[in-house]
Amino acid sequence: MSCRRFLSIPVLSVILVMGLVYYVTLFVFIDDWVGLQSSAGKLNAFLFSFLASHCLFSLSICVLVDPGRVPATYAPDVEDSAWSNSNATETRKCDKCFAYKPPRTHHCRVCRRCVLKMDHHCLWINNCVGYTNYKAFFILLFYATVASIYSTVLLVCCAFKNGDSYAGNVPLKTFIVSCGIFMVGLSITLGTLLCWHIYLIAHNMTTIEHYDSKRASWLARKSGQSYRHQFDVGVYRNITSVLGHNMIKWLCPTFTRNPEDALSFSTSRDN
């Protein structure tokens, strides 16, 4: 883990936005709506603090945890189905690292190395999203989306209660409207990204594999065949391959699987 990844303008910007949203939600929206000292205010403050703390914890894991490094001693198993389907063993050699790549591994030009089950390089966490931190990235999107929608709802409640007082105060009215536009935009952006990754998880795809599969799907349709993603083993198994088998821990961003498991994957042909 490297704390130096936090010393990045995009990462610091994310933390700053999280802090501003947290402060405004608690000390403006909730306080002006029901008051922080009331029972309803304390409950809403606790719930939002819970979401905010989990967002920060998930972000820390995304930034600090290595996304998945290919072992230096790795050598391909030519009998593995994921390898046998490739044209040749040489095609699974990285032309930049000059080493063998396990299935679903890709070279990141920013990190300058291969990453296990690489999804993409994310500017906002200053790290790749790969096998070992993908769950934390997904959980970060989940909590951030829920927190953004929650904050937006609190803003609306606050505006409805204090609409008359805001009408006579132009600076305050401008501030509330600006916050509303920002929170709605943030909720839509995060919600869209969350839905996208729910789709990817349900089909056991990475972002890279999705775009690669477009051509494979087109070629299959052109030849009159049906196409199914190679690693799609059913919705439930696809989900548990990312979130784990214990449903109680699905919303916990910590990673408990062995990175060695990323050297081979079950395929639809194994079913």
TIZA-533845 format. One line per 3 residues: number of its first residue (from 1); their letters; for each residue x, y, z of C-alpha. Coordinates in Angstrom, 3 decimals. Example, Ala and Ser with C-alpha at 12.3 -4.5 7.8 and 13.67 -1.06 7.14 Angstrom:
BEGIN
1	AS	12.300 -4.500 7.800 | 13.670 -1.060 7.140 $
END
This chain:
BEGIN
1	MSC	0.000 0.000 0.000 | 1.219 3.505 -0.839 | -0.096 6.601 0.960 $
4	RRF	1.551 8.723 -1.724 | -1.401 7.943 -3.996 | -3.431 10.329 -1.851 $
7	LSI	-1.119 13.170 -2.935 | -3.003 13.599 -6.183 | -5.213 16.524 -7.169 $
10	PVL	-8.127 14.272 -8.309 | -8.026 12.199 -5.090 | -7.798 15.300 -2.904 $
13	SVI	-10.658 16.812 -4.930 | -12.836 13.774 -4.203 | -12.065 14.025 -0.479 $
16	LVM	-12.808 17.769 -0.570 | -16.175 17.205 -2.278 | -17.035 14.493 0.245 $
19	GLV	-16.201 16.860 3.097 | -18.205 19.737 1.647 | -21.257 17.554 0.961 $
22	YYV	-21.049 16.129 4.480 | -20.784 19.574 6.097 | -23.587 21.142 4.045 $
25	TLF	-25.896 18.149 4.537 | -25.518 18.109 8.311 | -25.127 21.774 9.214 $
28	VFI	-27.374 23.313 6.553 | -29.948 20.834 5.213 | -30.648 18.807 8.375 $
31	DDW	-30.152 21.684 10.779 | -32.475 24.022 8.850 | -35.046 21.270 8.332 $
34	VGL	-35.540 19.637 11.755 | -32.565 20.855 13.794 | -29.538 18.773 14.728 $
37	QSS	-30.570 18.606 18.386 | -33.949 17.014 17.655 | -34.466 13.240 17.576 $
40	AGK	-35.130 13.320 13.825 | -32.058 15.489 13.309 | -29.819 13.150 15.297 $
43	LNA	-31.160 10.114 13.431 | -30.621 11.680 10.007 | -27.177 12.919 11.036 $
46	FLF	-26.227 9.417 12.218 | -27.468 7.748 9.024 | -25.679 10.204 6.765 $
49	SFL	-22.495 9.984 8.852 | -22.657 6.201 8.489 | -22.839 6.499 4.693 $
52	ASH	-20.115 9.153 4.582 | -17.724 7.127 6.747 | -18.203 4.057 4.565 $
55	CLF	-17.569 6.164 1.469 | -14.292 7.396 2.953 | -13.292 3.897 4.075 $
58	SLS	-14.064 2.431 0.632 | -12.156 5.239 -1.074 | -9.134 4.573 1.142 $
61	ICV	-9.132 0.900 0.174 | -9.454 1.762 -3.527 | -6.498 4.129 -3.306 $
64	LVD	-4.206 2.121 -1.041 | -4.750 -1.508 -2.062 | -2.740 -2.898 -4.954 $
67	PGR	-5.251 -3.848 -7.692 | -3.546 -7.157 -8.398 | 0.036 -7.937 -9.356 $
70	VPA	1.008 -10.869 -11.556 | 3.365 -13.177 -9.585 | 6.902 -13.144 -10.931 $
73	TYA	6.874 -16.954 -11.001 | 3.656 -17.203 -12.980 | 3.633 -19.625 -15.911 $
76	PDV	0.540 -20.580 -17.925 | -1.264 -23.879 -17.598 | -1.830 -24.868 -21.211 $
79	EDS	-4.590 -27.275 -20.136 | -6.614 -24.432 -18.586 | -9.730 -23.749 -20.657 $
82	AWS	-9.096 -20.021 -20.667 | -5.725 -20.715 -22.247 | -6.795 -23.464 -24.612 $
85	NSN	-9.291 -21.090 -26.217 | -6.580 -18.618 -27.159 | -4.918 -18.828 -30.549 $
88	ATE	-1.450 -19.392 -29.200 | 0.464 -19.216 -25.954 | 2.507 -16.345 -27.313 $
91	TRK	-0.603 -14.183 -27.576 | -0.865 -14.170 -23.787 | 2.569 -12.645 -23.370 $
94	CDK	2.739 -8.967 -22.541 | 4.743 -7.118 -25.174 | 5.691 -4.469 -22.607 $
97	CFA	6.426 -6.510 -19.482 | 7.766 -9.431 -21.572 | 6.076 -11.860 -19.186 $
100	YKP	3.114 -14.222 -19.352 | -0.304 -12.727 -18.610 | -3.013 -14.740 -16.818 $
103	PRT	-6.484 -14.665 -18.403 | -8.281 -11.312 -18.053 | -5.014 -9.526 -17.244 $
106	HHC	-4.128 -6.320 -19.074 | -1.228 -3.919 -19.144 | -1.881 -0.467 -17.685 $
109	RVC	0.015 2.285 -19.460 | -0.292 4.594 -16.442 | 0.861 2.088 -13.807 $
112	RRC	3.327 0.603 -16.335 | 2.611 -2.992 -15.377 | 0.080 -5.755 -15.855 $
115	VLK	-2.965 -5.810 -13.576 | -4.993 -8.902 -12.704 | -8.566 -8.723 -14.046 $
118	MDH	-8.081 -5.087 -14.900 | -11.270 -3.047 -15.288 | -9.822 0.412 -15.944 $
121	HCL	-7.392 2.963 -14.567 | -9.345 5.439 -12.465 | -8.065 8.994 -12.262 $
124	WIN	-10.183 9.720 -9.171 | -8.496 7.071 -7.025 | -5.066 7.448 -8.668 $
127	NCV	-4.974 3.683 -9.073 | -6.096 0.878 -11.316 | -9.354 -0.901 -10.600 $
130	GYT	-8.485 -4.574 -10.690 | -9.102 -7.916 -9.048 | -8.277 -7.001 -5.447 $
133	NYK	-9.907 -3.556 -5.208 | -12.854 -3.879 -7.607 | -15.270 -4.778 -4.807 $
136	AFF	-14.200 -1.704 -2.821 | -14.660 0.432 -5.940 | -18.168 -0.929 -6.470 $
139	ILL	-19.100 -0.461 -2.810 | -17.736 3.096 -2.984 | -20.086 3.790 -5.893 $
142	FYA	-22.983 2.235 -3.981 | -22.522 4.242 -0.771 | -21.701 7.448 -2.677 $
145	TVA	-24.855 7.100 -4.794 | -27.091 6.431 -1.779 | -25.485 9.307 0.149 $
148	SIY	-25.935 11.713 -2.795 | -29.601 10.809 -3.226 | -30.133 11.026 0.543 $
151	STV	-28.525 14.479 0.638 | -30.689 15.599 -2.280 | -33.847 14.462 -0.482 $
154	LLV	-32.790 16.335 2.671 | -32.143 19.444 0.582 | -35.639 19.244 -0.933 $
157	CCA	-37.205 18.811 2.520 | -35.235 21.785 3.799 | -36.226 23.944 0.806 $
160	FKN	-39.929 23.105 1.170 | -39.954 23.996 4.868 | -37.975 27.225 4.536 $
163	GDS	-39.004 28.276 1.044 | -40.557 31.565 2.180 | -37.494 32.644 4.153 $
166	YAG	-35.193 31.746 1.257 | -37.289 33.798 -1.187 | -36.334 37.061 0.512 $
169	NVP	-32.647 36.195 0.796 | -31.102 36.172 -2.679 | -27.591 34.940 -1.665 $
172	LKT	-29.052 32.081 0.404 | -31.549 31.214 -2.326 | -28.734 31.139 -4.895 $
175	FIV	-26.713 28.888 -2.592 | -29.580 26.421 -2.111 | -30.360 26.312 -5.851 $
178	SCG	-26.669 25.791 -6.667 | -26.475 22.976 -4.110 | -29.592 21.406 -5.616 $
181	IFM	-28.185 21.476 -9.152 | -24.875 20.056 -7.943 | -26.450 17.273 -5.868 $
184	VGL	-28.878 16.226 -8.609 | -26.029 16.131 -11.139 | -23.828 14.157 -8.739 $
187	SIT	-26.627 11.687 -7.977 | -27.331 11.092 -11.674 | -23.637 10.679 -12.505 $
190	LGT	-22.926 8.272 -9.654 | -26.203 6.407 -10.181 | -25.452 5.883 -13.860 $
193	LLC	-21.960 4.602 -13.068 | -23.370 2.303 -10.371 | -25.948 0.838 -12.767 $
196	WHI	-23.215 0.292 -15.339 | -21.103 -1.726 -12.922 | -24.143 -3.683 -11.705 $
199	YLI	-24.623 -4.712 -15.331 | -20.938 -5.673 -15.634 | -21.005 -7.718 -12.419 $
202	AHN	-24.211 -9.511 -13.451 | -22.473 -10.581 -16.674 | -19.053 -11.161 -15.058 $
205	MTT	-17.400 -8.621 -17.339 | -14.832 -5.896 -16.895 | -15.128 -2.608 -18.759 $
208	IEH	-12.325 -3.714 -21.094 | -14.018 -7.059 -21.747 | -17.329 -5.354 -22.494 $
211	YDS	-15.846 -3.339 -25.331 | -13.903 -6.365 -26.576 | -17.106 -8.432 -26.532 $
214	KRA	-18.881 -6.005 -28.865 | -16.793 -7.167 -31.807 | -17.093 -10.832 -30.779 $
217	SWL	-20.874 -10.450 -30.522 | -21.038 -8.783 -33.936 | -18.992 -11.555 -35.524 $
220	ARK	-21.200 -14.209 -33.884 | -24.380 -12.580 -35.176 | -22.847 -12.225 -38.620 $
223	SGQ	-22.171 -15.961 -38.733 | -25.649 -16.779 -37.408 | -24.481 -17.867 -33.954 $
226	SYR	-25.415 -16.716 -30.479 | -22.807 -15.065 -28.293 | -22.214 -15.485 -24.574 $
229	HQF	-19.360 -13.951 -22.648 | -16.767 -16.597 -21.877 | -16.700 -15.941 -18.125 $
232	DVG	-20.468 -15.535 -17.661 | -21.350 -18.430 -15.326 | -24.804 -17.280 -14.234 $
235	VYR	-25.972 -14.159 -12.403 | -25.631 -15.473 -8.842 | -22.162 -16.957 -9.376 $
238	NIT	-21.123 -13.811 -11.213 | -22.188 -11.666 -8.258 | -20.544 -13.878 -5.622 $
241	SVL	-17.312 -13.897 -7.618 | -17.046 -10.165 -6.840 | -18.960 -9.606 -3.587 $
244	GHN	-18.261 -12.973 -1.960 | -20.485 -15.860 -0.866 | -21.498 -14.327 2.474 $
247	MIK	-24.362 -11.934 1.721 | -23.949 -10.257 5.113 | -20.538 -9.019 3.967 $
250	WLC	-21.613 -7.899 0.498 | -21.685 -4.235 1.521 | -18.367 -4.433 3.375 $
253	PTF	-15.589 -3.109 1.094 | -12.836 -5.282 2.552 | -11.347 -7.900 0.254 $
256	TRN	-10.994 -11.440 1.597 | -10.102 -13.513 -1.461 | -6.650 -14.763 -2.360 $
259	PED	-5.075 -12.902 -5.306 | -3.806 -16.274 -6.507 | -7.424 -17.055 -7.462 $
262	ALS	-7.140 -14.434 -10.206 | -4.720 -16.609 -12.165 | -7.576 -18.747 -13.529 $
265	FST	-11.344 -18.361 -13.811 | -14.349 -20.588 -14.356 | -15.873 -20.253 -17.789 $
268	SRD	-19.313 -20.826 -19.241 | -17.934 -23.951 -20.922 | -17.188 -25.465 -17.514 $
271	N	-20.896 -25.499 -16.591 $
END
